[in-house]
Amino acid sequence: MTSTATRTLVTGGASDFRLRRAGSRKREQLISWAFLVPFLIAFVLFLAWPILHGIYLSFTDQSLTGAGGGFVGFANYAEALVDPVMWQSMWNTVWFTLLSTVPLVAVALLMAALVDRGLPGQWLWRLSFFMPYLLASTVISQIWVWIFNPQIGAANNILKFFGLEPIAWLQNSDTNMLSIVIATVWWTVGFNFLLYLAAMQNIPPQQYEAASLDGAGAWRQFWSITLPQLGPATVLILILQILASLKLFDQAYQMLGGVASDTTRSIVQYIYEAGFVNYRFGYSAAISYVFFALIVIIGVAQALVTRRKKEQ
């Protein structure tokens, strides 16, 4: 009798434990979903749905005015692939990326090396190097419009000081892209500087001390210790910089007053013009996905190159 009662109590206790455990799991799942649902709603509304709707629009002749909307198949893509303005805009974007990426990496590395090696007043250097990155693109554009002003700008005053002729920086097709690159480098180099500085400060100081004992100077230490250990940071900066440069629009549009030029019109600006100036939403969507495909190709190629270097 006693053993039967004991077994009954044990069985009942185990059953209660299983019920409490199941209830606890359900509560944990509900709590998890409570945290996930707001993110999922935002993801669907602001990422997944716009992407899917944009793909749909690229197969229609939808207009900004609400007219059209009929299915046209691959007509928009076929038109985009033979559109000389689109390819010129694409080349302008690539050219800007090539011109800006090199100084944005090299100048950031130089700035970080100077601060890391112990310049006096480091907090002031860090603040002055990084501060422009915190400014809005509209502020940056207005600053450099005044600097490049043909009559009273500081850029031409510097040229006059050295006995050179003044230049219409933003009006001349030979220099307007270079002007945008200079403004962009001054604006965004602080972010890359911060990444390089963080990477340099992670290098153990014992390595520099050992190199000093072996007679290595500052230049040798930089080439043999600092640069090799900045490889991962450099790859990260290159990827981020290329992706950022390919999205050129704000500063070019604002510095040139919204005037499209064959030498400065970026692909993002052409997408804007197709959709919001010419009211061709469907064609604008098609161009944006052609551009997206090229970015994916660049990203995949960069990842393969990086992986191959790591394996070697």
C-alpha positions as CSV (number, residue, x, y, z in Angstrom):
1,M,0.0,0.0,0.0
2,T,2.8,2.4,1.0
3,S,4.8,1.6,-2.2
4,T,1.8,2.1,-4.4
5,A,1.1,5.5,-2.8
6,T,4.8,6.4,-3.1
7,R,4.8,5.6,-6.8
8,T,1.6,7.6,-7.2
9,L,3.2,10.6,-5.5
10,V,6.4,10.3,-7.6
11,T,4.4,10.0,-10.9
12,G,2.2,13.0,-10.0
13,G,5.3,15.0,-9.1
14,A,7.0,14.2,-12.4
15,S,3.8,15.1,-14.3
16,D,3.5,18.4,-12.5
17,F,7.2,19.1,-13.2
18,R,6.6,18.4,-16.9
19,L,3.6,20.7,-17.0
20,R,5.5,23.5,-15.3
21,R,8.5,22.9,-17.7
22,A,6.1,23.1,-20.7
23,G,4.5,26.2,-19.4
24,S,7.9,27.8,-18.9
25,R,8.9,26.9,-22.5
26,K,5.7,28.5,-23.8
27,R,6.4,31.7,-21.8
28,E,10.0,31.8,-23.1
29,Q,8.7,31.4,-26.7
30,L,6.1,34.2,-26.2
31,I,8.8,36.5,-24.8
32,S,11.1,35.7,-27.7
33,W,8.3,36.5,-30.2
34,A,7.5,39.7,-28.3
35,F,11.1,40.8,-29.0
36,L,11.1,39.5,-32.6
37,V,7.8,40.7,-33.9
38,P,8.6,44.5,-33.9
39,F,11.8,43.8,-35.9
40,L,10.0,41.5,-38.3
41,I,7.3,44.1,-38.9
42,A,9.9,46.8,-39.6
43,F,11.9,44.3,-41.8
44,V,8.8,43.5,-43.9
45,L,7.5,47.1,-44.2
46,F,10.8,48.9,-44.8
47,L,13.0,46.3,-46.5
48,A,11.3,43.2,-47.9
49,W,8.2,44.9,-49.2
50,P,10.0,47.8,-50.9
51,I,12.4,45.3,-52.6
52,L,9.6,43.1,-53.9
53,H,7.5,46.1,-54.9
54,G,10.5,47.6,-56.7
55,I,11.1,44.4,-58.6
56,Y,7.4,44.4,-59.7
57,L,7.6,48.1,-60.8
58,S,10.7,47.4,-62.9
59,F,8.5,45.2,-65.1
60,T,5.8,47.8,-65.6
61,D,5.5,51.3,-67.2
62,Q,4.3,52.8,-63.9
63,S,4.5,56.7,-63.8
64,L,4.9,58.9,-60.8
65,T,1.7,60.6,-61.8
66,G,-0.2,57.3,-61.4
67,A,-0.7,56.6,-65.0
68,G,0.4,53.4,-66.7
69,G,1.2,50.5,-64.5
70,G,0.8,47.9,-67.3
71,F,3.1,44.9,-67.5
72,V,5.9,45.4,-70.1
73,G,8.1,42.4,-69.3
74,F,11.8,43.0,-69.8
75,A,11.4,46.2,-71.9
76,N,12.7,48.5,-69.2
77,Y,15.8,46.3,-68.7
78,A,16.4,46.1,-72.4
79,E,16.2,49.9,-72.7
80,A,18.5,50.4,-69.8
81,L,21.2,48.1,-71.2
82,V,21.4,50.2,-74.4
83,D,21.0,53.6,-72.7
84,P,24.2,55.6,-73.2
85,V,23.3,58.0,-70.4
86,M,23.0,55.1,-67.9
87,W,26.3,53.7,-68.9
88,Q,28.0,57.1,-68.7
89,S,26.5,57.6,-65.3
90,M,27.7,54.2,-64.3
91,W,31.2,55.1,-65.4
92,N,31.1,58.4,-63.6
93,T,30.3,56.5,-60.4
94,V,33.1,54.0,-60.9
95,W,35.5,56.8,-61.7
96,F,34.5,58.7,-58.6
97,T,35.0,55.5,-56.6
98,L,38.5,55.0,-58.0
99,L,39.5,58.6,-57.4
100,S,38.2,58.8,-53.9
101,T,39.0,55.3,-52.5
102,V,42.8,55.6,-52.8
103,P,43.2,58.9,-50.9
104,L,40.5,58.0,-48.4
105,V,42.6,54.9,-47.4
106,A,46.1,56.4,-47.7
107,V,45.3,59.7,-45.9
108,A,43.4,57.9,-43.2
109,L,46.4,55.6,-42.6
110,L,48.8,58.6,-42.5
111,M,46.6,60.5,-40.0
112,A,46.2,57.4,-37.8
113,A,49.9,56.7,-37.8
114,L,50.7,60.3,-36.8
115,V,48.3,60.2,-33.9
116,D,49.2,56.7,-32.8
117,R,52.9,57.6,-32.6
118,G,52.3,60.3,-30.1
119,L,51.6,63.7,-31.5
120,P,51.2,66.3,-28.8
121,G,47.6,67.2,-28.0
122,Q,46.2,63.9,-29.3
123,W,42.6,64.7,-28.2
124,L,42.7,67.8,-30.4
125,W,44.0,65.9,-33.4
126,R,41.4,63.2,-33.0
127,L,38.6,65.7,-32.7
128,S,39.7,67.8,-35.7
129,F,40.2,64.7,-37.9
130,F,36.8,63.2,-37.0
131,M,34.7,66.3,-36.7
132,P,33.9,66.8,-40.4
133,Y,32.4,63.3,-40.6
134,L,29.7,64.4,-38.1
135,L,28.5,67.2,-40.4
136,A,25.5,66.8,-42.7
137,S,26.1,66.7,-46.5
138,T,24.3,70.0,-46.9
139,V,26.8,71.7,-44.6
140,I,29.8,70.1,-46.3
141,S,28.4,71.1,-49.7
142,Q,28.0,74.7,-48.8
143,I,31.4,74.9,-47.2
144,W,33.1,73.6,-50.4
145,V,30.9,75.7,-52.8
146,W,32.4,78.7,-51.1
147,I,35.9,77.3,-51.1
148,F,35.6,76.6,-54.9
149,N,34.0,79.9,-55.7
150,P,35.8,81.3,-58.8
151,Q,35.9,84.9,-57.5
152,I,36.4,84.8,-53.7
153,G,37.1,81.1,-53.0
154,A,40.0,80.0,-50.9
155,A,41.1,77.4,-53.6
156,N,41.7,80.1,-56.2
157,N,43.4,82.4,-53.6
158,I,45.9,79.6,-53.0
159,L,46.5,79.2,-56.7
160,K,47.1,83.0,-57.0
161,F,49.6,82.9,-54.2
162,F,51.7,80.4,-56.2
163,G,51.3,82.4,-59.4
164,L,48.8,80.1,-61.0
165,E,45.6,81.0,-63.0
166,P,42.3,80.7,-61.1
167,I,40.0,77.8,-62.0
168,A,36.2,77.6,-62.3
169,W,36.3,74.4,-60.2
170,L,32.7,73.4,-60.2
171,Q,31.8,74.9,-63.6
172,N,34.7,73.3,-65.6
173,S,34.0,69.7,-66.8
174,D,37.7,69.0,-66.3
175,T,37.7,69.8,-62.6
176,N,34.2,69.4,-61.3
177,M,34.6,65.7,-60.5
178,L,38.0,66.3,-58.8
179,S,36.3,69.0,-56.7
180,I,33.7,66.6,-55.5
181,V,36.4,64.1,-54.7
182,I,38.4,66.6,-52.6
183,A,35.2,67.6,-50.7
184,T,34.3,64.0,-50.1
185,V,37.8,63.0,-48.9
186,W,37.8,65.9,-46.4
187,W,34.3,65.0,-45.2
188,T,34.6,61.2,-44.7
189,V,38.3,60.5,-44.1
190,G,37.7,60.8,-40.3
191,F,35.7,57.6,-40.2
192,N,38.5,55.6,-41.8
193,F,41.0,57.3,-39.6
194,L,39.1,56.1,-36.5
195,L,39.1,52.5,-37.8
196,Y,42.8,52.6,-38.5
197,L,43.6,54.2,-35.1
198,A,41.6,51.5,-33.3
199,A,43.4,48.8,-35.2
200,M,46.8,50.3,-34.4
201,Q,46.1,50.6,-30.7
202,N,45.3,46.8,-30.7
203,I,48.9,46.0,-31.7
204,P,50.9,44.9,-28.6
205,P,53.4,47.5,-27.6
206,Q,55.9,44.8,-26.7
207,Q,56.4,44.2,-30.4
208,Y,57.7,47.8,-30.9
209,E,59.8,47.5,-27.8
210,A,61.5,44.3,-29.1
211,A,62.0,45.9,-32.5
212,S,63.6,49.0,-30.9
213,L,66.0,46.7,-28.9
214,D,67.0,45.1,-32.2
215,G,67.8,48.5,-33.6
216,A,64.7,49.0,-35.8
217,G,63.8,52.7,-36.4
218,A,60.3,54.1,-36.6
219,W,60.1,53.7,-40.3
220,R,61.2,50.0,-40.2
221,Q,58.7,49.3,-37.3
222,F,55.9,50.8,-39.4
223,W,56.6,48.7,-42.4
224,S,57.5,45.5,-40.6
225,I,55.0,45.6,-37.6
226,T,52.2,48.1,-38.2
227,L,51.3,47.6,-41.8
228,P,51.2,43.8,-41.8
229,Q,48.8,43.8,-38.9
230,L,46.5,46.3,-40.5
231,G,45.5,43.9,-43.2
232,P,42.0,43.1,-41.8
233,A,41.3,46.7,-41.1
234,T,42.4,47.7,-44.6
235,V,40.1,45.1,-46.2
236,L,37.2,46.3,-44.1
237,I,37.8,50.0,-44.9
238,L,38.1,49.2,-48.6
239,I,34.8,47.3,-48.7
240,L,33.0,50.0,-46.7
241,Q,34.6,52.8,-48.8
242,I,33.8,51.2,-52.2
243,L,30.1,50.6,-51.2
244,A,29.8,54.2,-49.9
245,S,31.4,55.8,-53.0
246,L,29.2,53.8,-55.3
247,K,26.2,55.6,-53.7
248,L,27.5,59.1,-54.7
249,F,24.6,61.5,-54.9
250,D,24.2,64.1,-52.0
251,Q,27.4,66.1,-52.3
252,A,27.5,66.1,-56.1
253,Y,23.9,67.1,-56.4
254,Q,24.2,69.9,-53.8
255,M,27.5,71.3,-54.9
256,L,26.4,71.5,-58.5
257,G,23.0,72.9,-57.6
258,G,21.2,69.9,-59.0
259,V,22.5,70.6,-62.5
260,A,23.2,67.3,-64.3
261,S,26.6,67.0,-66.1
262,D,27.9,64.3,-68.3
263,T,31.1,64.2,-66.2
264,T,29.5,64.2,-62.7
265,R,26.0,62.6,-63.1
266,S,26.1,59.5,-60.9
267,I,24.0,56.4,-61.4
268,V,22.0,57.3,-58.3
269,Q,21.3,60.7,-59.6
270,Y,20.2,59.2,-63.0
271,I,17.8,56.9,-61.1
272,Y,16.4,59.9,-59.3
273,E,16.0,61.9,-62.6
274,A,14.3,58.9,-64.3
275,G,11.8,58.5,-61.5
276,F,11.2,62.0,-60.1
277,V,12.0,64.3,-63.0
278,N,10.9,62.2,-66.0
279,Y,8.2,60.4,-63.9
280,R,9.2,57.0,-65.2
281,F,9.0,54.9,-62.0
282,G,9.2,51.6,-63.8
283,Y,12.3,52.5,-65.8
284,S,13.9,54.0,-62.7
285,A,13.3,50.8,-60.8
286,A,14.9,48.7,-63.6
287,I,18.0,50.9,-63.6
288,S,18.3,50.6,-59.8
289,Y,18.3,46.8,-60.1
290,V,20.9,46.8,-62.9
291,F,23.0,48.9,-60.5
292,F,22.3,46.5,-57.7
293,A,23.4,43.5,-59.8
294,L,26.7,45.2,-60.5
295,I,27.2,45.9,-56.8
296,V,26.6,42.3,-56.0
297,I,29.1,41.2,-58.7
298,I,31.7,43.6,-57.2
299,G,31.0,42.3,-53.7
300,V,31.3,38.7,-54.7
301,A,34.5,39.3,-56.6
302,Q,36.0,41.2,-53.6
303,A,35.0,38.4,-51.2
304,L,36.6,35.8,-53.5
305,V,39.9,37.8,-53.7
306,T,39.9,38.3,-50.0
307,R,39.3,34.6,-49.3
308,R,42.1,33.6,-51.7
309,K,44.6,36.0,-50.0
310,K,43.7,34.5,-46.6
311,E,44.2,30.9,-47.9
312,Q,47.6,31.9,-49.4
